[in-house]
Amino acid sequence: MKYYQFSNGEETISIPLKKDVKKIYVEVTTGCNYSCITCIRHSWTDQIGDMSIDTFNKLFEDIKALPDLKCVHFGGFGEPLTHPNILAMIKSCKGLGLTVEMITNGSMLTPQVADLLVDVGLDWIFVSLDGPDDQSFETIRPGASYDQVVSNIEYLQRLKKERKTNKPALGVEFVATKQNIRKLPAMPALTDRLGAHKLIVTNVLPYHESMKDEILYDTGLDLNSFGRESTFLSVKAAPNMQLRTARHCRFVENKALAVTWQGEVSPCYAFMHSYTCYIMGRKKDMLAHSFGNVKDRSIAEIWTTPEYARFRWMVRSADYPSCTDCRLIDGCSTALNNEADCWGNNPTCSDCLWARDIIMCP
């Protein structure tokens, strides 16, 4: 086995370069039929596009060479069901015996699509539902139809019973804001009625200045206080509503990576695109970071580069500063973007709310 060694100034660190990727998030498109007020598209100038068949086929060949891979998640910053080949992509990954997940806004989960998803054996489908009624749902998703999305879910669940299968298992994701938080107590009853097995409650990350006052963290509210009466529903709420010293990255700890529609390999969702966000009301420019492109090198080769291995070590060790609660943040130029931090890391995770368990993903 190959090792990468470097000095952190105090000791020599030796990292085994293993092809041990366990989960891949695949962004098949950045297109979407919705224009939600919480969406990252309000603050980026990135190109909208679909992953080409050639790029997916190359990615698929790379996947075959990853001995520890367990799961492929179709998501990212677009609606997967808008991609014309999404069902074939799911079927290909299922053919390798992998667990396959997908997140969707539910609007295109028509009876025909539901029938095909059951046929291809999708394991999990996560539907974004930011409220238990049309008023709360459609405030965040202008022009969307709450009744249609719920009807689509109900059809899928009936179909599964008819087919005598529990796949795809249903998960629901709720993005908490000041606008919809009063509706959260009603969500477990809705998800129970729909037959969901997971309810993910996450905080909003404002991508536009108009949303920066919608955050609930650091208000003392505990999202874990909702929904515990359910007997079979797993509630996965963002456990931290206030900043803590401890930091951990689920992407790195779960040996996961993300692939954009253009084939760029990023360590997580936060680095997939360039955009503006607001951290505790403070504007920050996020710059995309890629460790390589699947069109040029294999996933295994990219994963085992010294640069990527050292990045994962840095994150696992929390060997980076914490801008979010730094007393010197005002006037600090390194906190204006994620390009580098005051400890010399490039790129940096110093303002990451995912690492604080304030923001969560499936």
PEUR-V662664 format. One record per residue. N is the residue number from 1. RES is the residue in one letter. OMEGA is omega as a letter, one per 40 degrees, with the letter a starting at -180 (none if undefined). D_LAST is the distance of its C-alpha to the last C-alpha in whole Angstrom. Layout:
BEGIN
n: <N,N>
res: <RES,RES>
omega: <OMEGA,OMEGA>
d_last: <D_LAST,D_LAST>
END
This chain:
BEGIN
n: <1,2,3,4,5,6,7,8,9,10,11,12,13,14,15,16,17,18,19,20,21,22,23,24,25,26,27,28,29,30,31,32,33,34,35,36,37,38,39,40,41,42,43,44,45,46,47,48,49,50,51,52,53,54,55,56,57,58,59,60,61,62,63,64,65,66,67,68,69,70,71,72,73,74,75,76,77,78,79,80,81,82,83,84,85,86,87,88,89,90,91,92,93,94,95,96,97,98,99,100,101,102,103,104,105,106,107,108,109,110,111,112,113,114,115,116,117,118,119,120,121,122,123,124,125,126,127,128,129,130,131,132,133,134,135,136,137,138,139,140,141,142,143,144,145,146,147,148,149,150,151,152,153,154,155,156,157,158,159,160,161,162,163,164,165,166,167,168,169,170,171,172,173,174,175,176,177,178,179,180,181,182,183,184,185,186,187,188,189,190,191,192,193,194,195,196,197,198,199,200,201,202,203,204,205,206,207,208,209,210,211,212,213,214,215,216,217,218,219,220,221,222,223,224,225,226,227,228,229,230,231,232,233,234,235,236,237,238,239,240,241,242,243,244,245,246,247,248,249,250,251,252,253,254,255,256,257,258,259,260,261,262,263,264,265,266,267,268,269,270,271,272,273,274,275,276,277,278,279,280,281,282,283,284,285,286,287,288,289,290,291,292,293,294,295,296,297,298,299,300,301,302,303,304,305,306,307,308,309,310,311,312,313,314,315,316,317,318,319,320,321,322,323,324,325,326,327,328,329,330,331,332,333,334,335,336,337,338,339,340,341,342,343,344,345,346,347,348,349,350,351,352,353,354,355,356,357,358,359,360,361,362>
res: <M,K,Y,Y,Q,F,S,N,G,E,E,T,I,S,I,P,L,K,K,D,V,K,K,I,Y,V,E,V,T,T,G,C,N,Y,S,C,I,T,C,I,R,H,S,W,T,D,Q,I,G,D,M,S,I,D,T,F,N,K,L,F,E,D,I,K,A,L,P,D,L,K,C,V,H,F,G,G,F,G,E,P,L,T,H,P,N,I,L,A,M,I,K,S,C,K,G,L,G,L,T,V,E,M,I,T,N,G,S,M,L,T,P,Q,V,A,D,L,L,V,D,V,G,L,D,W,I,F,V,S,L,D,G,P,D,D,Q,S,F,E,T,I,R,P,G,A,S,Y,D,Q,V,V,S,N,I,E,Y,L,Q,R,L,K,K,E,R,K,T,N,K,P,A,L,G,V,E,F,V,A,T,K,Q,N,I,R,K,L,P,A,M,P,A,L,T,D,R,L,G,A,H,K,L,I,V,T,N,V,L,P,Y,H,E,S,M,K,D,E,I,L,Y,D,T,G,L,D,L,N,S,F,G,R,E,S,T,F,L,S,V,K,A,A,P,N,M,Q,L,R,T,A,R,H,C,R,F,V,E,N,K,A,L,A,V,T,W,Q,G,E,V,S,P,C,Y,A,F,M,H,S,Y,T,C,Y,I,M,G,R,K,K,D,M,L,A,H,S,F,G,N,V,K,D,R,S,I,A,E,I,W,T,T,P,E,Y,A,R,F,R,W,M,V,R,S,A,D,Y,P,S,C,T,D,C,R,L,I,D,G,C,S,T,A,L,N,N,E,A,D,C,W,G,N,N,P,T,C,S,D,C,L,W,A,R,D,I,I,M,C,P>
omega: <i,i,i,a,i,i,i,a,a,a,i,a,i,a,i,a,a,i,a,i,a,a,i,i,a,i,a,a,i,i,i,i,i,i,a,a,a,a,i,a,i,a,i,i,a,i,i,a,i,i,a,i,i,i,i,a,i,i,a,i,i,a,a,a,a,a,a,a,a,a,i,a,i,a,a,a,i,i,a,a,i,i,a,a,a,a,i,i,i,a,i,a,i,i,i,a,a,i,a,a,i,i,a,i,i,a,a,i,a,i,i,i,i,i,a,i,i,a,a,i,i,a,a,i,i,a,i,i,a,i,a,i,a,a,a,a,a,i,i,a,a,i,i,i,i,a,a,i,i,i,i,i,a,i,i,a,i,a,i,i,i,a,a,i,i,i,e,i,a,i,i,i,a,i,a,i,i,a,a,a,a,i,a,i,i,a,i,i,i,a,i,a,a,i,i,i,i,i,i,i,a,i,i,i,a,i,a,a,a,a,a,i,i,a,a,a,a,i,a,i,i,a,a,a,a,i,a,a,a,a,a,a,i,i,a,a,i,a,a,i,i,a,i,i,a,i,i,a,i,i,a,a,i,i,a,i,a,i,i,a,i,i,i,a,i,a,a,i,a,a,a,a,i,a,i,i,a,i,a,i,a,a,i,i,i,a,i,i,i,i,i,a,a,i,a,a,i,i,a,i,i,a,a,i,i,a,a,i,i,i,a,i,i,a,i,a,a,a,i,a,i,a,a,a,i,a,a,a,a,i,a,a,a,a,a,i,a,a,a,i,a,i,i,i,i,e,a,i,a,i,a,i,i,a,i,a,i,i,a,i,i,none>
d_last: <32,32,32,31,33,34,35,33,37,37,36,36,32,32,28,28,27,25,23,20,17,15,12,12,10,13,14,17,18,18,20,19,21,20,21,19,20,17,17,17,20,22,23,23,26,24,25,23,23,22,21,25,25,27,24,22,25,25,21,22,25,23,20,23,25,22,23,20,17,15,12,12,9,11,9,11,13,15,15,15,17,20,20,23,22,19,20,22,19,17,20,21,18,19,22,21,20,16,13,12,9,9,8,11,14,15,19,20,18,22,24,25,21,20,23,22,19,20,23,21,19,15,13,10,10,8,10,11,14,15,18,20,23,24,25,22,20,22,23,20,20,24,25,22,23,21,24,23,19,20,22,20,18,21,23,20,20,24,24,22,24,27,26,25,22,19,17,14,13,12,9,9,8,11,12,15,18,22,23,20,20,23,21,18,20,21,17,17,20,19,16,18,21,18,17,14,13,9,10,7,10,10,13,14,16,19,20,23,26,26,23,23,25,22,20,20,20,23,24,24,22,20,17,17,20,18,18,19,22,20,21,18,15,12,12,9,11,12,14,17,18,21,21,22,24,21,19,16,14,10,11,14,14,12,15,12,13,13,16,17,19,22,21,21,19,17,16,12,11,14,17,16,19,22,21,23,21,22,21,23,25,26,26,24,25,22,23,21,22,22,23,24,24,24,27,29,27,25,22,24,26,24,22,25,27,28,27,23,24,26,23,20,23,24,20,20,23,22,26,25,26,25,26,24,26,29,33,34,31,33,35,33,33,30,28,28,26,24,26,28,28,31,31,31,28,27,24,23,20,22,21,17,15,12,15,16,13,14,11,7,4,0>
END
